[in-house]
């Protein structure tokens, strides 16, 4: 059965990473279903002995993620919290599967090999994107205009870098420390080299810095082990490690200078960009509710409220996992994360020390151990994301989060071993029952959302291609399965507006626009902090000549996001329509001033244009 759990876990991670990292529920729920199935199947293994994990690690995880789930469940806008809520349940399942059942080296190796194989595919796709610079993506997905920056199967280059930096350092750790055959370790080194080449062509500065940080961590850990196992050769090892690290990083920089795109990206390292403004907004959000935070997903609208003028794109994330956690889950969440990291890193480091004590006394013997290789891989991968999370939001990508749940599961039960005969103990037994319970919870609560989200995605795609009849049909289909998601009503309104433009009958056109108004109002009842809905409502009201109500909707949108130039430009046009030309000129100047401060280095999604101008 443990092989079945392993294969289900591999299928879940690979599927999700191929579906843009599971960035939306419709792309993550199928993988959640696979891990939930694995969790439910563990009921057949309850009576079997398991290798005992560290109960302090498991207990800390239960407390920390229990708080995250409870806080997400009480967030002010439920649909914004769903991504975090179900991602945490899935990650807990992966973590417990790894710590309780995937304890043999063979099973863990299967997962790593699958991740390495996917990395090669991602690099090949990335090379095509880098060479042709046409923003192509597989499976018909559409990404923003990143030019030649590689993104693989993901929406953004940042996300691809986040995947490759972790898989690459894990491959390198296994190449250095595993007892695999020489040809296999050479192959691992080649895969690691491919991963770092992939990181290079993403143009992700955070990826560059985190890759360097993880390589430095590997060098430090390796030298520390050499000093313990063979102190007489420490200086020699230190000199070789320093030379290799310098040659590797220097060679990478030299080769990247050959590309104009990568040269520009390297020059931007260390220079201020709009992340600083994301961080300031997150700190302002933190002040709203310092202890418990403002709730899961709320940075979407608090980031707009506290926007600085140079940030003229939608701040969907804080571009810092730590600050976003602090803002949304408060000091309680930040302290919980700190304790969680400490106990797992300490447990892994203790396991490394225990393995070192088994090293042979022969100074000429090249000491290697698979248990050591996996723990060093885990520690250096953690180092990569600890560094990258300062500048980006990889841990908000469900596929990446599940990989890290697997990695922390390795550190919670670090010594890959066969379970000893006999009962596992009451503490372990408790978590054995928690695991299938989480699977059932996912089946009962999460998976029923898939049909609604499937039709939401169909409606979104239809709107993108201006197929308005299909957009309305798909949105109405979504309403059969889900009524609490404001995105459905927002898309339904867009479909009605599109149909109204082609309608020749004034009466029928007016009815379609009134339907759009009603859909916007239903969306606002579910998400009253979304400026996009207010803009769509305002434009529709203006089309119905309900100018007073339209002006109020614009003013509400500006209250929610006072420093977005596009909103002032839209409002200026409204004021010009009703003859308030002086006020319109004032708003237009305000829009120009804000747009003039726009920082071109920002990454995000711009506000939708008004509905009747698309």
C-alpha positions in Angstrom: 0.0 0.0 0.0 2.9 2.4 0.7 3.9 2.2 -2.9 0.3 3.2 -3.8 0.5 6.2 -1.5 3.8 7.2 -3.1 2.5 7.0 -6.6 -0.6 9.0 -5.7 1.6 11.7 -4.2 3.8 11.8 -7.3 0.8 12.0 -9.6 -0.7 14.8 -7.4 2.4 17.0 -7.4 3.3 16.5 -11.1 -0.3 17.2 -12.2 -0.6 20.3 -10.1 2.8 21.7 -11.2 1.8 21.1 -14.9 -1.5 23.0 -14.2 0.2 26.3 -13.6 1.2 25.2 -10.0 -2.4 24.9 -9.0 -2.7 28.7 -8.8 -6.5 28.5 -8.9 -8.7 26.0 -7.2 -9.9 24.5 -10.4 -6.3 23.5 -11.1 -5.4 22.4 -7.6 -8.5 20.5 -6.6 -7.8 17.4 -8.8 -4.5 17.0 -7.1 -6.0 17.5 -3.7 -8.4 14.7 -4.6 -5.4 12.4 -5.3 -3.7 13.1 -1.9 -7.1 12.8 -0.2 -7.5 9.4 -1.7 -4.1 8.4 -0.5 -5.0 9.7 3.0 -8.3 7.7 3.0 -6.5 4.5 1.9 -4.2 4.7 5.0 -7.0 3.3 7.0 -5.8 -0.1 5.6 -2.4 0.5 7.1 -3.6 1.6 10.6 -2.7 -1.8 12.1 0.7 -2.0 10.5 3.8 -0.9 12.3 5.2 2.5 11.3 8.6 4.1 11.8 8.2 6.5 14.6 8.4 10.2 13.6 9.4 13.0 16.0 6.2 13.8 17.9 7.4 17.3 18.8 7.6 18.0 15.0 4.1 16.5 14.5 2.6 18.3 17.5 4.1 21.6 16.5 2.7 21.2 13.0 -0.7 20.3 14.3 -0.8 23.4 16.5 0.5 25.8 13.8 -1.5 24.6 10.9 -4.6 24.1 13.1 -4.4 27.8 13.9 -4.0 28.6 10.2 -7.1 26.6 9.3 -9.1 28.2 12.1 -8.1 31.7 11.1 -8.8 31.0 7.5 -12.2 29.6 8.3 -13.0 32.9 10.1 -11.7 35.2 7.4 -14.0 38.1 6.4 -14.3 37.1 2.7 -14.7 33.3 2.6 -13.9 32.8 -1.1 -10.6 34.5 -0.7 -9.7 32.1 2.1 -10.5 28.9 0.2 -7.1 28.7 -1.5 -5.2 28.8 1.8 -7.7 26.6 3.6 -7.6 23.7 1.2 -3.9 24.1 0.4 -3.1 23.7 4.1 -5.3 20.5 4.4 -3.5 19.0 1.4 -0.1 20.0 2.7 -0.9 18.4 6.1 -1.9 15.2 4.3 1.4 15.1 2.3 3.4 15.9 5.5 1.8 13.1 7.5 2.0 10.6 4.6 5.7 11.3 4.3 6.4 11.3 8.1 4.3 8.2 8.8 4.4 5.9 5.7 7.0 7.1 3.2 9.9 6.3 5.5 11.9 3.9 3.3 14.7 5.4 1.1 13.3 3.6 -1.9 9.9 5.4 -1.6 11.4 8.8 -1.0 13.8 8.3 -3.9 10.8 7.7 -6.2 9.3 11.1 -5.3 12.6 12.8 -5.8 13.3 11.1 -9.2 9.8 12.2 -10.4 10.6 15.8 -9.4 13.9 15.6 -11.2 12.2 14.3 -14.4 9.6 17.1 -14.2 12.5 19.6 -13.8 14.1 18.5 -17.1 10.7 18.9 -18.9 10.3 22.4 -17.3 13.8 23.4 -18.4 13.1 22.2 -22.0 9.9 24.2 -22.1 11.7 27.2 -20.6 14.4 27.0 -23.2 11.8 27.3 -26.0 10.2 30.3 -24.3 13.7 31.9 -23.8 14.7 31.3 -27.4 11.5 32.4 -29.1 10.3 35.0 -26.6 6.7 34.6 -27.8 5.1 33.9 -24.4 4.0 30.5 -25.4 2.8 28.1 -22.8 1.8 24.4 -23.1 -1.8 23.1 -22.6 -3.2 26.3 -24.1 -2.6 28.5 -21.0 -1.9 32.2 -21.4 0.7 34.1 -19.4 1.5 37.7 -19.0 4.0 39.3 -21.4 7.3 38.1 -19.9 9.2 38.3 -23.2 12.1 35.8 -23.2 12.0 35.0 -19.5 11.3 31.3 -19.0 8.3 30.2 -17.0 7.8 26.5 -18.0 4.3 25.3 -17.2 3.9 28.1 -14.7 2.3 31.5 -15.1 5.3 33.4 -13.9 9.1 33.1 -14.1 9.3 33.5 -10.4 7.4 30.3 -9.9 9.6 28.3 -12.3 12.7 29.6 -10.5 11.2 28.5 -7.2 10.7 25.0 -8.4 14.1 24.6 -10.1 16.1 26.0 -7.2 14.7 23.4 -4.8 15.0 20.4 -7.1 18.4 21.5 -8.3 19.9 21.7 -4.8 18.3 18.4 -3.8 19.9 16.8 -6.9 23.3 18.2 -6.0 23.0 17.1 -2.4 22.3 13.5 -3.6 25.1 13.7 -6.1 27.6 14.7 -3.3 26.4 12.5 -0.4 24.4 9.6 -1.7 25.8 6.0 -2.1 24.3 5.7 -5.5 26.4 4.3 -8.4 28.8 6.7 -10.0 26.8 7.0 -13.2 23.7 7.9 -11.2 25.6 10.6 -9.2 26.9 12.0 -12.5 23.4 12.1 -13.9 22.2 13.9 -10.7 25.0 16.5 -11.2 23.8 17.0 -14.8 20.2 17.4 -13.7 21.3 20.0 -11.1 23.3 21.9 -13.8 20.2 21.9 -16.0 18.1 23.2 -13.1 20.4 26.1 -12.5 20.6 26.9 -16.2 16.8 27.0 -16.0 16.9 29.4 -13.0 19.2 31.6 -15.0 16.9 31.9 -18.0 13.9 32.8 -15.8 15.5 36.2 -15.1 14.3 35.9 -11.5 16.5 37.9 -9.2 15.0 36.2 -6.2 15.8 32.9 -7.8 19.4 33.9 -8.4 19.9 35.0 -4.7 18.1 32.0 -3.3 20.1 29.6 -5.5 23.3 31.2 -4.3 22.1 30.9 -0.7 21.3 27.2 -1.0 24.7 26.5 -2.7 26.4 28.4 0.2 24.4 26.3 2.7 25.4 23.1 1.0 29.1 24.2 1.1 28.8 25.1 4.8 27.1 21.8 5.7 29.6 19.8 3.7 32.6 21.5 5.3 31.1 21.0 8.7 30.7 17.3 8.1 34.2 17.0 6.7 35.6 18.8 9.8 33.8 16.1 12.0 34.6 13.1 9.9 38.1 14.0 8.6 39.4 17.0 10.5 42.9 16.5 9.0 41.7 17.4 5.6 39.4 20.3 6.5 41.5 23.1 5.1 41.9 21.2 1.8 38.2 20.6 1.6 37.5 24.2 2.5 39.8 25.4 -0.3 38.2 23.1 -2.8 34.7 24.1 -1.8 35.5 27.8 -1.9 37.1 27.4 -5.4 34.2 25.4 -6.7 31.6 27.9 -5.4 33.5 30.8 -6.8 34.0 29.2 -10.2 30.3 28.1 -10.3 28.9 31.5 -9.5 31.5 33.4 -11.5 31.0 31.2 -14.5 27.2 31.5 -14.3 27.5 35.3 -14.2 30.0 35.3 -17.1 27.7 33.2 -19.3 24.6 35.2 -18.4 26.3 38.4 -19.6 26.1 36.9 -23.1 22.4 37.5 -23.1 21.1 41.0 -23.2 18.0 40.0 -21.3 19.8 38.2 -18.5 22.5 41.0 -18.4 19.7 43.5 -17.6 18.2 41.2 -15.0 21.6 40.9 -13.3 22.1 44.7 -13.3 18.8 45.0 -11.4 20.0 42.9 -8.4 20.3 45.1 -5.4 18.4 48.0 -6.9 15.1 49.0 -5.3 11.9 48.1 -7.0 8.2 48.0 -6.3 8.6 45.1 -3.8 9.4 47.8 -1.3 6.0 49.3 -1.8 4.3 45.8 -1.5 6.1 45.4 1.8 5.1 48.8 3.1 1.4 48.0 2.3 1.7 44.6 4.1 3.1 46.3 7.2 0.2 48.8 7.1 -2.1 45.8 6.8 -0.4 44.2 9.8 -1.2 47.2 11.9 -4.9 46.7 11.3 -4.9 43.5 13.4 -1.4 42.8 14.8 -2.1 39.6 16.8 -4.6 37.6 14.7 -4.1 39.2 11.3 -6.8 40.3 8.9 -7.6 36.9 7.5 -6.6 34.6 4.6 -6.5 36.2 1.2 -7.2 39.7 2.5 -4.0 41.2 1.1 -5.8 41.3 -2.2 -7.8 44.3 -1.1 -5.7 45.7 1.8 -2.8 45.8 -0.6 -4.9 48.1 -2.8 -6.1 50.2 0.1 -2.5 50.9 1.3 -1.1 51.1 -2.2 1.8 53.5 -2.8 1.6 55.5 -6.1 4.5 53.8 -7.9 2.6 50.5 -7.6 0.1 50.8 -10.5 -0.6 47.1 -10.9 -2.7 44.8 -8.8 -0.8 43.8 -5.7 -2.2 40.3 -5.5 0.6 39.2 -3.1 3.0 41.0 -0.8 6.0 39.7 -2.6 7.3 38.4 0.7 5.8 35.2 2.3 6.8 36.3 5.7 5.1 39.7 5.6 2.0 38.3 4.0 1.8 35.7 6.7 2.3 38.4 9.3 -0.4 40.6 7.8 -3.0 37.9 7.3 -2.3 35.7 10.3 -0.7 38.1 12.7 2.0 37.6 15.3 0.4 34.3 16.3 1.0 33.0 12.8 4.5 34.4 12.6 5.5 32.9 16.0 3.9 29.6 15.0 5.9 29.5 11.7 9.1 30.3 13.6 8.7 27.5 16.0 7.6 25.1 13.2 10.8 25.9 11.3 13.1 25.6 14.3 11.9 22.2 15.5 12.1 20.7 12.1 15.5 22.1 11.2 16.8 21.1 14.6 15.5 17.6 14.2 17.1 17.2 10.8 20.4 18.6 12.1 20.3 16.2 15.0 19.7 13.3 12.5 22.7 14.5 10.5 24.9 14.5 13.6 23.7 11.0 14.5 24.6 9.7 11.0 28.0 11.3 11.2 28.8 9.3 14.3 28.5 6.1 12.3 31.3 7.3 9.9 34.2 4.8 9.5 37.5 5.7 11.1 39.4 5.3 7.8 40.4 8.8 6.8 40.8 7.8 3.2 37.3 6.4 3.0 34.9 8.7 1.2 32.0 8.8 3.7 28.6 8.9 2.1 25.2 7.9 3.4 21.7 8.0 1.7 20.1 9.2 5.0 22.6 12.0 5.2 22.0 12.9 1.5 18.2 13.2 2.0 18.6 15.4 5.1 21.2 17.6 3.5 18.9 17.9 0.5 16.0 18.9 2.8 18.1 21.4 4.7 19.5 23.1 1.7 16.1 23.2 0.0 14.7 24.9 3.1 17.6 27.4 2.9 16.6 28.1 -0.7 13.0 29.0 0.2 13.9 30.8 3.4 15.9 33.1 1.1 13.5 33.3 -1.8 10.5 33.9 0.5 12.0 37.3 1.4 11.3 38.7 -2.0 8.5 36.4 -3.5 5.5 34.3 -2.7 6.4 30.7 -3.8 4.8 29.2 -0.8 1.5 30.6 -1.9 1.8 28.3 -5.0 0.0 25.1 -4.0 2.3 22.8 -6.0 5.4 24.2 -4.4 3.8 24.1 -1.0 3.1 20.4 -1.4 6.7 19.8 -2.3 7.7 21.5 0.9 5.2 19.5 2.9 7.0 16.5 1.6 10.4 18.0 2.5 9.3 18.8 6.0 7.9 15.3 6.3 11.4 14.1 5.6 12.8 16.2 8.4 10.0 15.1 10.8 11.1 11.4 10.3 14.7 11.8 9.1 16.1 8.3 9.5 14.7 6.3 6.6 14.2 2.9 8.1 11.9 -0.1 8.3 9.3 0.1 11.0 10.0 -1.9 14.1 7.5 -4.6 15.1 5.0 -3.6 17.8 2.5 -0.8 18.4 3.6 2.7 17.3 2.5 4.4 20.6 -0.5 6.5 21.4 0.9 9.8 20.0 1.7 8.3 16.6 -1.6 6.4 16.6 -3.5 9.7 17.0 -1.9 11.1 13.9 -2.5 7.9 12.0 -6.2 8.5 12.5 -5.9 12.3 11.8 -4.6 11.5 8.3 -7.6 9.7 6.9 -9.9 12.2 8.7 -8.1 15.0 6.7 -8.8 13.0 3.5 -12.4 12.7 4.3 -12.6 16.4 5.1 -11.1 17.2 1.7 -13.6 14.9 -0.1 -16.6 16.4 1.8 -15.7 20.1 1.8 -13.1 20.8 -0.9 -13.9 18.5 -3.9 -17.5 19.6 -4.2 -16.2 23.0 -5.2 -14.6 21.6 -8.4 -17.7 21.8 -10.7 -18.4 25.4 -9.8 -14.8 26.4 -10.3 -14.7 24.4 -13.6 -17.5 26.5 -15.0 -16.0 29.7 -13.6 -12.9 29.0 -15.6 -15.0 28.3 -18.7 -16.7 31.6 -18.2 -13.4 33.4 -17.8 -12.0 31.9 -20.9 -15.2 32.7 -22.9 -15.0 36.4 -21.7 -11.3 36.5 -22.7 -12.3 35.4 -26.3 -15.4 37.6 -26.3 -17.7 34.7 -26.6 -20.4 36.4 -24.5 -23.3 33.8 -24.9 -21.0 31.1 -23.7 -19.8 33.2 -20.9 -23.3 33.8 -19.6 -24.2 30.1 -20.1 -21.0 29.0 -18.2 -21.6 31.4 -15.4 -25.1 30.2 -14.9 -23.9 26.6 -14.9 -21.4 27.6 -12.2 -24.3 29.0 -10.1 -25.9 25.6 -10.1 -22.9 24.4 -8.0 -21.6 27.4 -6.2 -23.4 30.6 -5.1 -20.8 32.1 -2.6 -18.2 33.0 -5.2 -18.5 36.6 -6.3 -16.3 35.9 -9.4 -19.3 34.1 -10.9 -21.5 37.1 -10.7 -18.8 39.4 -11.9 -18.3 37.2 -15.0 -22.0 36.9 -15.5 -22.2 40.7 -15.5 -19.4 40.9 -18.1 -21.3 38.4 -20.3 -24.6 40.4 -20.1 -22.7 43.6 -21.0 -21.1 42.0 -24.0 -24.4 40.7 -25.2 -26.0 44.2 -24.8 -23.5 45.7 -27.3 -24.7 43.5 -30.1 -28.4 43.9 -29.2 -30.4 46.0 -31.6 -33.6 46.3 -29.5 -33.3 49.2 -26.9 -35.7 47.4 -24.6 -33.7 44.1 -24.8 -30.4 46.0 -24.4 -31.7 47.7 -21.3 -32.9 44.4 -19.8 -29.4 42.9 -20.3 -27.7 45.9 -18.7 -30.2 45.7 -15.7 -29.2 42.0 -15.4 -25.6 43.1 -15.3 -26.3 45.6 -12.5 -28.1 42.9 -10.5 -25.2 40.5 -11.0 -22.7 43.2 -9.8 -24.8 43.9 -6.8 -24.9 40.2 -5.9 -21.1 40.1 -6.3 -20.6 43.1 -4.0 -22.9 41.4 -1.4 -20.3 38.6 -1.3 -17.1 40.8 -1.7 -17.8 44.4 -0.8 -14.1 45.4 -1.1 -13.5 44.7 -4.7 -13.0 47.8 -6.8 -13.2 45.9 -10.1 -16.8 45.1 -9.4 -17.6 48.7 -8.5 -16.0 49.8 -11.8 -18.0 47.3 -13.8 -21.2 48.4 -11.9 -20.4 52.1 -12.4 -19.9 51.7 -16.2 -23.1 49.7 -16.5 -25.1 52.3 -14.5 -23.7 55.0 -16.7 -24.9 53.1 -19.8 -28.4 53.0 -18.3 -28.1 56.8 -17.7 -28.2 56.3 -13.9 -25.4 58.7 -13.5 -25.8 59.6 -9.8 -25.5 55.9 -8.9 -22.7 55.4 -11.3 -20.8 58.3 -9.7 -21.3 56.8 -6.2 -19.9 53.5 -7.4 -16.8 55.2 -8.8 -16.3 57.1 -5.5 -16.6 53.8 -3.6 -14.0 52.2 -5.9 -11.6 55.1 -5.3 -12.1 54.9 -1.5 -11.0 51.2 -1.7 -8.0 52.1 -3.8 -7.2 55.8 -3.7 -3.8 55.7 -5.4 -4.6 53.8 -8.6 -4.4 56.1 -11.5 -6.8 54.1 -13.7 -9.7 54.6 -11.3 -9.3 58.4 -11.4 -9.2 58.3 -15.2 -12.4 56.2 -15.3 -14.1 58.6 -12.9 -12.9 61.6 -15.0 -14.7 60.2 -18.0 -17.8 59.8 -16.0 -17.6 63.4 -14.8 -17.2 64.6 -18.4 -20.3 62.6 -19.4 -22.4 64.5 -16.9 -20.9 67.9 -17.8 -18.7 68.4 -14.7 -15.7 69.3 -16.9 -13.7 71.1 -14.2 -14.0 68.1 -11.8 -13.2 65.8 -14.7 -10.0 67.8 -15.5 -9.0 67.5 -11.8 -9.4 63.8 -11.7 -7.6 63.4 -15.0 -4.6 65.4 -13.7 -4.7 63.1 -10.6 -4.6 60.1 -12.8 -1.7 61.5 -14.8 0.3 62.2 -11.6 -0.2 58.7 -10.3 0.6 57.1 -13.6 3.7 59.2 -14.0 5.1 57.6 -10.8 4.5 54.1 -12.1 7.5 51.8 -11.7 8.1 49.7 -14.8 9.6 46.9 -12.8 6.3 45.9 -11.1 4.8 42.5 -11.7 1.1 41.9 -11.4 -2.2 42.2 -13.2 -3.6 45.6 -14.2 -7.1 46.7 -13.4 -9.6 45.7 -16.0 -10.7 48.3 -18.4 -14.3 49.5 -18.2 -16.7 46.9 -19.5 -18.1 49.0 -22.4 -14.6 49.7 -23.8 -13.2 46.1 -23.9 
